[in-house]
């Protein structure tokens, strides 16, 4: 058959960008910076509070300001990436994040620090979905996609623990301000590399108008939800403001769903979340993050307060989890993703992580690190790394290129909202159990030594009670992954079938991405 006839009946696939692997390096640097920032400031917070005179009541805002801006604006940032171009959004996000970090490091008062954290969240909400969606549109060949998302998943899973180490080192040997300044070289290197190396595929933007009502409703709804869980941690679940925030969030998000079903160019096309596989990924990943964030919090306090570890030693104590995540993501998940259906990686991965969490329910004041905590962390890391890798890839797999940014934003949104819920929910459970244990055993504590022992024992009892809940949450994640995710893999061929998802879908459909096989 002549070449002209062949191309007329079966258009050739565009060749992949030869610089895609170099581009991955800079995308990975940016992702590492964002994930590091989620935990590195936690270690520095006590020093910053003392230096700037931040009150105990306001110190939570150093964390909350970032979480609110980041979590509330992620969907907006994802759609901006689709409209404006992912490379441009990525570079602007990085430069803005660097400027906000410089402002935070130079903060002369609490207001300046809180403002810089909110700005970090704003620009993080731009660059995080842009980074993931760039991967989604640049890596379309199954084996390469598996490797790229394996690297991304390992960074997303293990970067938070690296932040604990780096935060401890910088705070202990330099100054808390360096936990902000350290972002600047990361951001500038990633921005320069992205500008010169990344070439976004042609025709992958969404030319539609921005859905302003959707932006307002989604942002206010997510901010209310995240802030509601944050207040629940500090003021209790029955607090009137907490309840009002949850009610407002439910009303706003319900209104958002209604608007998205009616407008011509929605901020979040419902086809992105109602597709069975992606919906299963968002739900199972969000629940798993609830369990993991609670664990990070409890283990950090257990190692420092109960075991007496320094911040640096605590950071290094998380290394087995990082190693497990890297091995699970790059050696298990990436190697098997094209041979094994994703649910047979995700569901067992969550169950292995749940088994590691189950070991931690046996924590006592005198528990050996090597005997219990280390093997538990290895299992947690292996399980979560194995599950994260296909989850990150499947969340954007088969989606139309014009929706890649908002699909990526949904991954980050499920993580941010899951983190806020996990910290508040599990910390509240732990605090209640601690108080109950201390009250019921107070009669037996007479001297200072026994009171101190009771205090530590009560804390550990609270942690293990909350960890039992985390075990149940991971089991639920596994059930959702196994039930909802029914694709046979990512190695099929053929164009994305768009007619079933969107009546006007032909424009912009990705002819290079294999369809999800049911």
Buried (B, 14 or more C-beta within 10 A) or exposed (E): EEEEEEEEEEEEEEEBBEEBBEBBBBBBBBBBBBBBBBBBBBBBBEBBBEBBEBEEEBBBBBBBBBBBBBBBBBBBBBBBBBBBBBBBBBBBBBBBBBBBBBBBBEBEEBEBBBBBBBBBBBBBBBBBBBBBBBBBBBBBBBBBBBBBBBBBBBBBBBBBBBBBBBBBBBBBEEBBBBBBBBBBEBBEBBBBBBBEBBEBBEEBBBEBEBBEBBBBBBBBBBBBBBBBBBBBBBEEBEBEEBBEBBEBBBBBBEBBBEBBEEBEBBBBBEBBBEBBBBBBBBBBBBBBBBBBBBBBBBBBBBBBEBBEBEBBBBBBBBBBBBBBBBBBBBBBBBBBBBEBBBBBBBBBBBBBBBBBBBBBBEBEEEBEEEEBBBEBBBBBBBBBBBBBBBBBBBBBBBBBBBBBBBBBBBBBBBBBBBBBBBBBBBBBBBBBBBEBBBEEBEEEBEEEEEEEBBBBBBBBBBBBBBBBBBBBBBBBBBBBBBEBBBBEBBBBEEBBEBEEBBEEBEEBBBEBBBBBBE
